[in-house]
Amino acid sequence: MSEKNFVDYVKICCRSGPGGSGSAHFFRDKSTPNGGPDGGDGGRGGHIILRGNEQMWTLLPLKYRKHVIAGPGGIGKGNNQTGAMGEDVILDVPLGTVARDVETGEELFEISEHDQIEIIAPGGRGGKGNTHFKSSTNQSPRFAQQGEEGVEEWKILELKVLADVGLVGFPNAGKSTLLASLSAAKPKIGNYPFTTLVPNLGIVGYRDGRSFIMADIPGIIENAHEGKGLGLRFLRHIERNSVLLFVVPADSDSIKEAYQILLSELEKYNPQLLDKQRILGISKTDLIDDELKKMMSDDIPKDIPSIWFSAVTGENILQMKDLLWNTINS
């Protein structure tokens, strides 16, 4: 997934259509020169609608579309004819798109299914025609209701990547190398922090033609929940992963401490993330020998399944696939 093409955050101004005005019309024909009111209602203004599209992976189409404007409702007509509805604007978005209010930051809804439709900016209601205002004391109302104004509001759209397995680790922990070895994905790999700037998705082939999706997500640093580093941009993508694979390099000062820092950042961002199934992968084992592995065994957390691996030499890569598949389907 190209960094230029992957967009997971946009802010757009949504202007829904105003409702059409009702009609103050009276029925007239050759035999009825003084007929009663028959003014129709105004049409509803156009909505701005988000629609889930499972074929999309990015919010790129909305990056440069800062203003979205729906059509106005038509005015009512005589003979109780309702005005035409304003033209709706339908914006296709990837699954996992969350809509928020700019002012409050409140989450309005999440698009999670294909063809799911949500109104992000409702059109104004059409005004009532004069036929609604006829009464025993006013048989010929000469007024009608104006249409309701549409809304003009700024909205934030955020994308959360959907994957079976999400890779959690510090920058340069070996996540991209692992994804490249398990799948056909070609993430950018380098020996420096923040090589990965956008989520990369890979389809991991398994036995008998089965497969699962793995996401390499920008590396986390301490206090990422406060927005440091890639901060919140990283953390929201973790929310939609079924299994979290924590990747800690074998040459870390303390594997247990590194894992606890990662776990703490997830808990501070969203405590519900701790309910997800977790696996600890100790990467870069090609840098140490078996004797050192044995010495480091006491530094591995005992409350989580763990596996040593090297994406460079292929050590335990097949066993990693088995562990991930069994965890996803447990």
NUVOTI-364661 format. One record per residue: residue number from 1; residue in three letters; x, y, z of N, C-alpha, C in turn. Coordinates in steps of 0.02 Angstrom, whole numbers, plus 50000, padded with zeros to 5 digits. Atoms other than C-alpha are relative to their C-alpha. Layout:
REM NUVOTI-364661
> NUM_ALA_X_Y_Z_X_Y_Z_X_Y_Z
...
REM end
This chain:
REM NUVOTI-364661
> 1_MET_50043_49940_50000_50000_50000_50000_50044_50062_50000
> 2_SER_49957_49942_50006_50085_50161_49943_49985_50051_50053
> 3_GLU_50009_49948_49950_50115_50295_50073_49961_50059_49972
> 4_LYS_50034_49943_50030_50053_50426_49950_49925_49986_49991
> 5_ASN_50070_50017_50014_49892_50332_49915_49960_49982_50063
> 6_PHE_50037_50018_49941_49850_50280_50092_49985_50062_50042
> 7_VAL_50022_49943_49960_49749_50414_50183_49951_49973_50051
> 8_ASP_50044_50028_49948_49670_50370_50351_49967_50055_50042
> 9_TYR_50030_49945_49961_49613_50543_50410_49984_50057_49951
> 10_VAL_50020_49941_50039_49515_50680_50322_49950_50042_50040
> 11_LYS_50049_49954_49970_49415_50831_50377_49962_50034_49943
> 12_ILE_50040_49974_50055_49271_50884_50266_49943_50044_50027
> 13_CYS_50057_49957_49983_49138_51020_50270_49939_49973_49963
> 14_CYS_50060_50029_50028_48966_50944_50243_49943_50051_50002
> 15_ARG_50056_49953_50004_48827_51060_50182_49941_49964_49969
> 16_SER_50059_50035_50026_48660_50972_50166_49953_50050_49967
> 17_GLY_50045_49956_50037_48522_51041_50055_49944_50028_50043
> 18_PRO_50058_49972_49966_48387_51159_50120_49936_49969_49974
> 19_GLY_50064_50024_50022_48208_51100_50114_49964_50052_49957
> 20_GLY_50038_49954_50042_48094_51174_49983_49941_50030_50038
> 21_SER_50056_49967_49967_47958_51295_50034_49934_49969_49978
> 22_GLY_50067_50022_50018_47776_51243_50040_49966_50051_49955
> 23_SER_50035_49956_50048_47653_51317_49914_49936_50028_50032
> 24_ALA_50063_49968_49978_47516_51442_49957_49955_50007_49938
> 25_HIS_50038_50001_50063_47407_51392_49809_49927_49983_50014
> 26_PHE_50072_50014_49995_47219_51385_49784_49976_49968_49935
> 27_PHE_50026_50036_50058_47124_51270_49670_49957_50047_49957
> 28_ARG_50039_49959_50047_47055_51357_49516_49988_49960_49936
> 29_ASP_50014_50022_50068_46967_51297_49359_49938_50038_49976
> 30_LYS_50056_49962_50029_46824_51356_49247_49938_49999_50043
> 31_SER_50061_50006_49960_46690_51293_49363_50012_50016_50074
> 32_THR_49985_49986_49929_46779_51332_49526_50046_50061_50004
> 33_PRO_49958_49939_49999_46838_51512_49529_50030_50015_50068
> 34_ASN_49976_49985_49933_46863_51515_49717_50009_49935_50040
> 35_GLY_49988_50063_49966_46926_51342_49766_50042_50008_50063
> 36_GLY_49963_50000_49938_47008_51297_49928_50075_49991_49990
> 37_PRO_49927_50006_50004_47192_51284_49969_50021_49930_49977
> 38_ASP_49974_50065_50022_47287_51147_49879_50076_50003_49989
> 39_GLY_49927_49992_50006_47469_51200_49901_50036_49938_50027
> 40_GLY_49962_50059_49979_47588_51053_49909_50059_50017_50045
> 41_ASP_49943_49990_49956_47732_51028_50029_50065_50007_49960
> 42_GLY_49933_49996_50030_47912_51072_49989_50036_49933_50007
> 43_GLY_49961_50062_49998_48034_50931_49953_50056_50003_50051
> 44_ARG_49944_50004_49952_48165_50873_50077_50065_50019_49966
> 45_GLY_49934_49984_50026_48339_50942_50054_50043_49937_49996
> 46_GLY_49958_50058_50010_48476_50824_50000_50042_49983_50062
> 47_HIS_49956_50025_49946_48567_50717_50130_50071_49993_49973
> 48_ILE_49932_50023_50015_48754_50686_50135_50008_49934_50036
> 49_ILE_50004_50068_49975_48775_50500_50158_50068_49965_49991
> 50_LEU_49942_50044_50006_48921_50383_50193_49976_49929_49986
> 51_ARG_50017_50069_50018_48914_50210_50114_50062_49956_50002
> 52_GLY_49943_50046_49995_49028_50064_50156_50014_49966_49934
> 53_ASN_49979_50032_50062_49127_49994_50011_50060_49954_50016
> 54_GLU_49948_50048_49981_49228_49835_50043_50058_49999_49951
> 55_GLN_49946_49998_50049_49333_49868_49887_50048_50057_50012
> 56_MET_49957_49942_49986_49409_50027_49961_50043_49987_50060
> 57_TRP_49953_50009_49945_49561_50033_50074_50025_50067_50027
> 58_THR_49972_49935_49982_49592_50220_50090_49947_50054_49993
> 59_LEU_50044_49942_50006_49506_50388_50111_50027_50050_49950
> 60_LEU_49969_49956_50049_49611_50460_49970_49951_50040_49957
> 61_PRO_50046_49961_50043_49460_50508_49860_49972_50062_50034
> 62_LEU_50028_49943_49964_49405_50629_49997_50053_50049_50024
> 63_LYS_49946_49958_49974_49576_50704_50034_49996_50071_49974
> 64_TYR_50001_49933_50030_49555_50849_49914_49929_50026_49989
> 65_ARG_50070_49978_50007_49365_50862_49923_49978_50029_50066
> 66_LYS_50011_49970_49934_49352_50983_50068_49927_50019_50012
> 67_HIS_50070_49979_49993_49172_51039_50035_49955_49954_49961
> 68_VAL_50049_50045_50031_49028_50921_50000_49932_50033_50008
> 69_ILE_50063_49961_49999_48864_51005_49953_49944_49959_49967
> 70_ALA_50058_50036_50027_48696_50920_49930_49950_50049_49970
> 71_GLY_50046_49957_50036_48552_50986_49824_49941_50024_50042
> 72_PRO_50059_49974_49964_48404_51092_49883_49937_49963_49981
> 73_GLY_50065_50029_50015_48227_51026_49894_49960_50046_49956
> 74_GLY_50041_49959_50044_48102_51085_49764_49940_50029_50038
> 75_ILE_50057_49968_49968_47958_51201_49809_49936_49960_49984
> 76_GLY_50063_50033_50012_47782_51132_49827_49961_50034_49944
> 77_LYS_50040_49973_50055_47655_51156_49690_49926_49990_50015
> 78_GLY_50072_50009_49993_47468_51169_49669_49979_49929_49988
> 79_ASN_50028_50068_50007_47354_51017_49667_50035_49952_50047
> 80_ASN_49968_50040_49947_47445_50957_49824_50061_49961_49976
> 81_GLN_49939_50032_50025_47603_50915_49728_50060_50018_50044
> 82_THR_49940_49990_49959_47755_50891_49839_50060_50015_49956
> 83_GLY_49940_49983_50038_47916_50969_49779_50049_49942_49997
> 84_ALA_49950_50053_50008_48058_50858_49719_50049_50000_50058
> 85_MET_49949_50004_49948_48182_50795_49848_50067_50025_49972
> 86_GLY_49934_49977_50020_48353_50874_49842_50045_49940_49986
> 87_GLU_49954_50054_50018_48493_50769_49766_50047_49983_50058
> 88_ASP_49955_50022_49948_48583_50666_49896_50070_49993_49972
> 89_VAL_49931_50013_50019_48772_50652_49894_50022_49938_50040
> 90_ILE_49979_50062_49968_48836_50476_49930_50076_49994_49994
> 91_LEU_49928_50006_49999_49018_50459_49982_50019_49928_50018
> 92_ASP_49976_50068_49985_49093_50284_49971_50062_50004_50043
> 93_VAL_49943_50001_49954_49214_50247_50113_50018_49928_50016
> 94_PRO_49980_50068_49982_49314_50095_50168_49966_49977_50064
> 95_LEU_50026_50027_49937_49249_49979_50303_50050_50017_50055
> 96_GLY_49958_49978_49945_49314_50036_50471_50006_50076_50005
> 97_THR_50000_49927_49997_49281_50221_50437_49956_50024_50058
> 98_VAL_50035_49971_49943_49230_50317_50593_49987_50074_49986
> 99_ALA_50017_49929_50008_49139_50485_50581_49997_50033_50068
> 100_ARG_50000_49962_49937_49168_50614_50717_49980_50072_49988
> 101_ASP_50016_49929_50001_49106_50788_50757_50063_50039_50014
> 102_VAL_49938_49962_49991_49246_50916_50740_50001_50036_50067
> 103_GLU_50002_49958_49940_49188_51024_50886_50008_49959_50064
> 104_THR_50001_50039_49937_49160_50888_51017_50045_49939_49998
> 105_GLY_49962_50061_50005_49263_50744_50950_49958_49937_50009
> 106_GLU_50045_50057_49988_49110_50633_50980_49997_49955_49939
> 107_GLU_50008_50048_50054_49101_50474_50878_49927_49995_49982
> 108_LEU_50069_50001_50022_48943_50480_50774_49978_49930_49980
> 109_PHE_50015_50069_50021_48949_50307_50696_50062_49971_49967
> 110_GLU_49946_50035_50035_49064_50178_50617_49970_49960_49942
> 111_ILE_50020_50041_50058_49046_50102_50444_50038_49934_50004
> 112_SER_49966_50065_49990_49082_49917_50469_49977_49946_49951
> 113_GLU_50025_50050_50046_48982_49827_50333_49994_50028_49930
> 114_HIS_50008_49980_50069_48975_49831_50144_49929_50025_49987
> 115_ASP_50064_49968_50018_48834_49944_50079_49963_50029_50061
> 116_GLN_50030_49966_49943_48799_50007_50256_49994_50074_49985
> 117_ILE_50013_49930_50015_48724_50181_50241_49986_50038_50065
> 118_GLU_50011_49956_49943_48733_50320_50371_49997_50072_49976
> 119_ILE_50006_49929_50019_48676_50501_50355_50046_50040_50045
> 120_ILE_49954_49960_49961_48816_50616_50410_49977_50073_50005
> 121_ALA_50028_49932_49999_48723_50778_50369_49930_49997_49970
> 122_PRO_50069_50006_50026_48531_50771_50354_49977_50063_49964
> 123_GLY_50028_49943_50035_48443_50881_50229_49943_50032_50039
> 124_GLY_50054_49965_49966_48318_51011_50288_49932_49974_49979
> 125_ARG_50068_50022_50016_48134_50964_50297_49965_50050_49956
> 126_GLY_50039_49955_50043_48018_51033_50166_49945_50034_50040
> 127_GLY_50054_49964_49966_47893_51166_50220_49932_49974_49980
> 128_LYS_50068_50024_50013_47709_51125_50230_49962_50050_49957
> 129_GLY_50041_49957_50042_47590_51191_50099_49940_50027_50038
> 130_ASN_50054_49966_49964_47441_51300_50143_49941_49954_50015
> 131_THR_50055_50046_49985_47322_51151_50139_50002_49975_50072
> 132_HIS_49993_50024_49931_47391_51101_50310_49973_50050_50051
> 133_PHE_50018_49948_49952_47338_51266_50387_49926_50020_49995
> 134_LYS_50072_49987_50005_47155_51262_50337_49966_49979_50065
> 135_SER_50036_50016_49938_47040_51266_50488_49930_50028_49996
> 136_SER_50069_49976_50000_46862_51306_50536_49997_50076_50003
> 137_THR_50000_49927_49994_46912_51485_50572_50040_50034_49945
> 138_ASN_49961_49973_50055_47028_51506_50423_49995_49952_49941
> 139_GLN_50013_50045_50056_46960_51423_50267_50047_50012_49941
> 140_SER_49957_49983_50058_47081_51510_50149_50068_50028_50024
> 141_PRO_49934_49976_49977_47256_51520_50226_50043_50020_49940
> 142_ARG_49961_49974_50056_47364_51626_50112_50075_49998_50015
> 143_PHE_49929_50006_49984_47528_51571_50184_50019_49926_50001
> 144_ALA_49972_50068_49997_47638_51416_50182_50065_50003_50040
> 145_GLN_49941_50004_49958_47786_51358_50282_50064_50001_49957
> 146_GLN_49934_50000_50033_47964_51396_50230_50035_49933_50012
> 147_GLY_49961_50061_49991_48081_51249_50205_50053_50009_50055
> 148_GLU_49949_49998_49948_48203_51204_50344_50069_50006_49968
> 149_GLU_49932_49994_50026_48383_51256_50318_50038_49934_50008
> 150_GLY_49956_50057_49992_48511_51121_50289_50052_50015_50053
> 151_VAL_49947_49989_49951_48660_51100_50405_50066_50008_49963
> 152_GLU_49931_49993_50026_48839_51153_50372_50047_49987_50058
> 153_GLU_49959_50022_49943_48958_51060_50486_50064_49966_49974
> 154_TRP_49938_50034_50015_49138_51002_50482_50000_49932_50035
> 155_LYS_49997_50067_49974_49162_50816_50508_50070_49970_49989
> 156_ILE_49937_50037_50007_49314_50706_50536_49984_49928_49982
> 157_LEU_50005_50071_50018_49329_50538_50451_50067_49967_50015
> 158_GLU_49940_50038_49983_49455_50415_50523_49992_49928_49977
> 159_LEU_50003_50069_50022_49497_50245_50453_50039_49955_50048
> 160_LYS_49967_50052_49959_49537_50093_50562_50009_49939_49956
> 161_VAL_49986_50057_50044_49622_49954_50465_49972_49935_50031
> 162_LEU_50027_50064_49978_49536_49784_50476_50049_49944_49980
> 163_ALA_49956_50057_50014_49651_49632_50491_49989_49947_50053
> 164_ASP_50005_50053_49950_49653_49464_50577_50055_50007_50053
> 165_VAL_49942_49993_49954_49825_49498_50653_50030_50069_49992
> 166_GLY_49966_49935_50001_49899_49666_50700_50067_49994_50034
> 167_LEU_49932_50003_49972_50086_49684_50731_50011_50060_50045
> 168_VAL_49990_49947_49951_50125_49784_50887_50074_49998_50021
> 169_GLY_49930_50000_49980_50303_49839_50924_50030_50069_49994
> 170_PHE_49964_49937_50006_50429_49979_50939_50025_50008_49929
> 171_PRO_49970_49991_50066_50503_50057_50783_50061_49956_49992
> 172_ASN_49942_50041_50016_50631_49945_50699_50003_49935_50039
> 173_ALA_50002_50063_49962_50573_49790_50793_50001_49939_49954
> 174_GLY_50000_50056_50048_50566_49684_50634_49931_49981_49976
> 175_LYS_50069_50016_50020_50378_49693_50600_49994_49997_49924
> 176_SER_50006_49998_50073_50395_49740_50416_50035_49940_49969
> 177_THR_49963_50058_50026_50525_49604_50387_49959_49936_50009
> 178_LEU_50043_50057_49988_50407_49477_50465_49943_49997_49951
> 179_LEU_50056_49999_50047_50260_49532_50357_50024_49980_49930
> 180_ALA_49974_50016_50066_50369_49521_50201_50016_49926_49993
> 181_SER_49982_50071_50004_50424_49345_50246_49939_49954_50002
> 182_LEU_50060_50041_49994_50248_49283_50284_49952_50009_49941
> 183_SER_50049_49984_50053_50156_49363_50137_50036_50026_49938
> 184_ALA_49972_49971_50061_50180_49438_49965_50005_50075_50005
> 185_ALA_49996_49927_49991_50174_49614_50038_50072_50022_49994
> 186_LYS_49933_49972_50008_50323_49725_50001_50006_50066_50039
> 187_PRO_49995_49938_49961_50332_49849_50145_50070_50030_49996
> 188_LYS_49935_49966_49998_50471_49977_50155_50037_49976_50062
> 189_ILE_49961_50027_49944_50609_49904_50264_50067_50037_50003
> 190_GLY_49936_49966_49990_50758_49996_50338_50021_49997_50072
> 191_ASN_49974_50006_49933_50869_49996_50490_49999_50067_50036
> 192_TYR_50007_49938_49963_50802_50156_50565_49927_50008_50021
> 193_PRO_50068_49995_49973_50649_50208_50666_49950_50029_49949
> 194_PHE_50056_49974_50040_50481_50241_50583_50010_49989_49925
> 195_THR_49998_50019_50070_50522_50153_50420_49929_49995_49974
> 196_THR_50070_50006_50019_50337_50111_50415_49962_50061_50023
> 197_LEU_50038_49938_49984_50233_50270_50406_49926_49991_49990
> 198_VAL_50071_50015_50010_50067_50193_50351_49991_49925_50010
> 199_PRO_50011_50072_49992_49986_50024_50386_50012_49963_49934
> 200_ASN_49991_50044_50057_50038_49885_50267_49961_49936_50012
> 201_LEU_50039_50061_49993_49922_49738_50237_50029_49945_49957
> 202_GLY_49977_50057_50038_49976_49566_50183_49955_49940_50011
> 203_ILE_50039_50062_49993_49881_49405_50148_50048_49942_50011
> 204_VAL_49955_50055_49981_49968_49261_50235_49968_49934_49979
> 205_GLY_50026_50064_50022_49943_49096_50146_50012_49947_50053
> 206_TYR_49994_50054_49950_49911_48946_50258_49986_49934_49965
> 207_ARG_50009_50067_50027_49880_48761_50234_49932_49993_49964
> 208_ASP_50062_50017_50036_49749_48693_50112_49966_50061_49969
> 209_GLY_50028_49942_50034_49726_48860_50025_49969_50052_50045
> 210_ARG_50028_49951_49953_49672_48951_50182_50048_50059_50009
> 211_SER_49959_49940_49992_49736_49124_50225_49971_50045_50054
> 212_PHE_50024_49949_49954_49724_49268_50347_50038_50065_49985
> 213_ILE_49971_49933_50015_49763_49455_50341_50040_50025_50060
> 214_MET_49956_49973_49948_49907_49531_50438_50014_50074_49984
> 215_ALA_49987_49928_50009_49935_49718_50464_50063_50020_50037
> 216_ASP_49940_49969_49970_50105_49797_50494_49983_50074_50010
> 217_ILE_50024_49933_49983_50064_49958_50583_50058_50042_50027
> 218_PRO_49945_49959_49977_50178_50107_50619_50019_49987_50073
> 219_GLY_49975_50018_49933_50288_50075_50772_49977_50047_50055
> 220_ILE_50023_49963_49941_50236_50130_50944_50061_50022_50041
> 221_ILE_49949_49979_49953_50342_50228_51067_49966_50015_50066
> 222_GLU_50029_49986_49935_50319_50264_51251_49963_50067_49998
> 223_ASN_50045_49941_49999_50178_50391_51281_49968_50013_49933
> 224_ALA_50035_49993_50064_50106_50358_51109_49927_50018_50010
> 225_HIS_50070_49986_49987_49933_50368_51189_49987_50075_50008
> 226_GLU_50006_49927_49994_49968_50555_51215_50012_50033_49932
> 227_GLY_49990_49973_50067_50000_50575_51029_50072_50007_49980
> 228_LYS_49929_49994_50017_50190_50564_51034_50018_49950_49946
> 229_GLY_49981_50042_50057_50281_50489_50885_49943_50000_49949
> 230_LEU_50058_50006_50044_50146_50425_50767_49937_49991_50040
> 231_GLY_50053_49996_49951_50039_50412_50922_49932_49972_49983
> 232_LEU_50069_50022_50009_49852_50405_50898_49988_49973_49930
> 233_ARG_50007_50024_50068_49873_50378_50712_50015_49925_49997
> 234_PHE_49985_50072_49995_49949_50209_50755_49947_49963_50038
> 235_LEU_50039_50039_49953_49839_50159_50898_49930_49983_49976
> 236_ARG_50068_50014_50020_49669_50172_50815_49995_49940_49952
> 237_HIS_50001_50057_50047_49719_50041_50685_50001_49933_50037
> 238_ILE_49997_50062_49960_49744_49913_50824_49930_49976_50019
> 239_GLU_50065_50016_49972_49561_49921_50875_49961_49948_49961
> 240_ARG_50040_50046_50041_49495_49816_50730_50037_49935_49984
> 241_ASN_49964_50063_50010_49624_49675_50736_49976_49947_50048
> 242_SER_50025_50054_49957_49569_49506_50803_50052_49977_50050
> 243_VAL_49945_50024_49959_49739_49452_50870_50057_50050_49996
> 244_LEU_49943_49954_49998_49885_49562_50925_50064_49960_50009
> 245_LEU_49935_50033_49996_50060_49496_50890_50051_50053_50022
> 246_PHE_49949_49954_49974_50184_49591_51000_50068_49976_49976
> 247_VAL_49934_50017_50026_50355_49594_50917_50053_50038_50039
> 248_VAL_49946_49971_49961_50505_49624_51030_50065_49969_49978
> 249_PRO_49936_50028_50023_50684_49604_50966_50037_49963_50055
> 250_ALA_49962_50041_49952_50795_49474_51048_50056_50039_50033
> 251_ASP_49945_49961_49971_50929_49606_51077_49976_50058_50042
> 252_SER_50027_49948_49955_50815_49715_51185_50034_49994_50069
> 253_ASP_49971_50001_49932_50881_49764_51357_49960_49954_50045
> 254_SER_50044_50044_49962_50731_49676_51434_49938_49986_49959
> 255_ILE_50059_50019_50039_50600_49580_51335_49937_50012_50040
> 256_LYS_50059_49992_49957_50479_49582_51481_49982_50074_50008
> 257_GLU_50014_49929_49991_50497_49769_51509_49974_50032_49936
> 258_ALA_50023_49973_50064_50477_49809_51324_49927_49980_49988
> 259_TYR_50069_50024_50009_50318_49703_51317_49953_50038_50046
> 260_GLN_50043_49964_49952_50248_49789_51473_49988_50072_49979
> 261_ILE_50009_49931_50024_50277_49962_51398_49949_50001_49943
> 262_LEU_50048_50004_50055_50185_49912_51239_49929_49987_50026
> 263_LEU_50066_50017_49972_50043_49836_51340_49970_50061_50036
> 264_SER_50023_49941_49962_50032_49992_51449_49973_50054_49953
> 265_GLU_50022_49949_50048_50017_50107_51297_49931_49982_49972
> 266_LEU_50065_50022_50025_49872_50003_51230_49946_50010_50052
> 267_GLU_50049_49994_49946_49785_50003_51399_49981_50073_50011
> 268_LYS_50014_49929_49989_49801_50192_51418_49958_50030_49944
> 269_TYR_50039_49975_50057_49731_50220_51245_49929_49973_50002
> 270_ASN_50066_50032_49999_49587_50096_51259_50006_49935_50039
> 271_PRO_49994_50060_49959_49575_49968_51402_49969_49938_49968
> 272_GLN_50032_50058_50032_49464_49857_51293_50048_49962_49954
> 273_LEU_49952_50034_50042_49615_49817_51185_50033_49941_50036
> 274_LEU_49970_50054_49962_49678_49706_51326_49956_49937_49998
> 275_ASP_50044_50058_50006_49529_49591_51295_50016_49958_49938
> 276_LYS_49982_50037_50060_49603_49540_51127_50051_49946_50016
> 277_GLN_49950_50053_49992_49704_49381_51110_50069_50027_49981
> 278_ARG_49932_49972_50010_49892_49416_51120_50051_49943_49993
> 279_ILE_49943_50046_50008_50050_49326_51064_50063_50043_50003
> 280_LEU_49936_49965_49997_50229_49378_51100_50049_49966_49951
> 281_GLY_49950_50026_50047_50351_49355_50955_50066_50034_50014
> 282_ILE_49933_49973_49986_50536_49376_50995_50039_49995_49935
> 283_SER_49970_49997_50067_50617_49432_50833_50076_50003_50002
> 284_LYS_49927_49992_50011_50795_49439_50764_50041_49949_50040
> 285_THR_49963_50051_49962_50847_49275_50847_50064_49979_49964
> 286_ASP_49938_50014_50035_50982_49261_50714_50058_50039_50030
> 287_LEU_49948_49960_49969_51077_49389_50818_50027_49969_50064
> 288_ILE_49978_50031_49938_51094_49274_50970_50006_49924_49990
> 289_ASP_49993_50072_50004_51143_49093_51001_49954_49965_50049
> 290_ASP_50046_50039_49958_51049_48952_51088_50014_50008_50074
> 291_GLU_49982_49992_49929_51145_48975_51250_49972_50065_50028
> 292_LEU_50027_49936_49977_51094_49157_51262_49924_49998_50004
> 293_LYS_50073_50009_49997_50913_49110_51223_49980_49969_50066
> 294_LYS_50015_50035_49938_50915_48992_51370_50007_50046_50060
> 295_MET_49988_49952_49945_50986_49127_51484_49945_50052_50003
> 296_MET_50051_49947_50003_50851_49249_51427_49930_49973_50014
> 297_SER_50067_50030_49992_50706_49128_51458_49962_50028_50060
> 298_ASP_50033_49972_49941_50671_49203_51630_49974_50070_49988
> 299_ASP_50020_49931_50015_50647_49373_51549_49939_50002_49953
> 300_ILE_50058_50004_50044_50497_49313_51447_49937_49994_50042
> 301_PRO_50063_50004_49962_50321_49346_51516_49969_49931_49995
> 302_LYS_50028_50068_49998_50237_49184_51569_49925_49998_49987
> 303_ASP_50074_49999_50007_50056_49242_51547_49977_50010_49928
> 304_ILE_50017_49990_50070_50061_49251_51357_50038_49949_49958
> 305_PRO_49963_50045_50044_50104_49124_51220_50057_50037_49966
> 306_SER_49943_49967_50030_50276_49164_51150_50036_49954_49951
> 307_ILE_49963_50038_50050_50385_49109_51004_50061_50041_49978
> 308_TRP_49939_49969_50027_50564_49147_50951_49998_49992_49924
> 309_PHE_50000_50007_50073_50584_49182_50766_50051_50047_49968
> 310_SER_49958_49956_50041_50695_49256_50633_49971_50002_49930
> 311_ALA_50027_49992_50067_50617_49324_50475_50055_49997_49947
> 312_VAL_49943_50001_50047_50791_49330_50397_50020_49928_49984
> 313_THR_49979_50069_50011_50838_49146_50420_49941_49952_49991
> 314_GLY_50059_50043_50006_50659_49079_50423_49988_49957_50061
> 315_GLU_50008_50040_49940_50677_49007_50598_49929_50009_50030
> 316_ASN_50066_50002_49969_50505_48958_50668_49946_50039_49963
> 317_ILE_50051_49963_50038_50411_49050_50529_49938_49956_49989
> 318_LEU_50057_50045_50009_50302_48898_50491_49962_49990_50066
> 319_GLN_50031_50007_49934_50271_48873_50678_49961_50064_50019
> 320_MET_50035_49936_49988_50224_49058_50687_49932_50000_49964
> 321_LYS_50064_50004_50037_50090_49031_50552_49950_49955_50037
> 322_ASP_50044_50046_49964_50020_48882_50648_49972_50032_50062
> 323_LEU_50022_49968_49938_50013_48980_50810_49949_50055_49987
> 324_LEU_50047_49946_50017_49928_49129_50729_49934_49972_49977
> 325_TRP_50062_50028_50026_49801_49023_50635_49958_49970_50057
> 326_ASN_50036_50031_49945_49755_48923_50790_49971_50051_50049
> 327_THR_50024_49947_49955_49738_49082_50893_49941_50037_49969
> 328_ILE_50055_49966_50034_49628_49168_50764_49936_49959_50002
> 329_ASN_50058_50043_50004_49513_49018_50756_49983_49964_50065
> 330_SER_50014_50032_49936_49511_48973_50940_49936_50029_50031
REM end
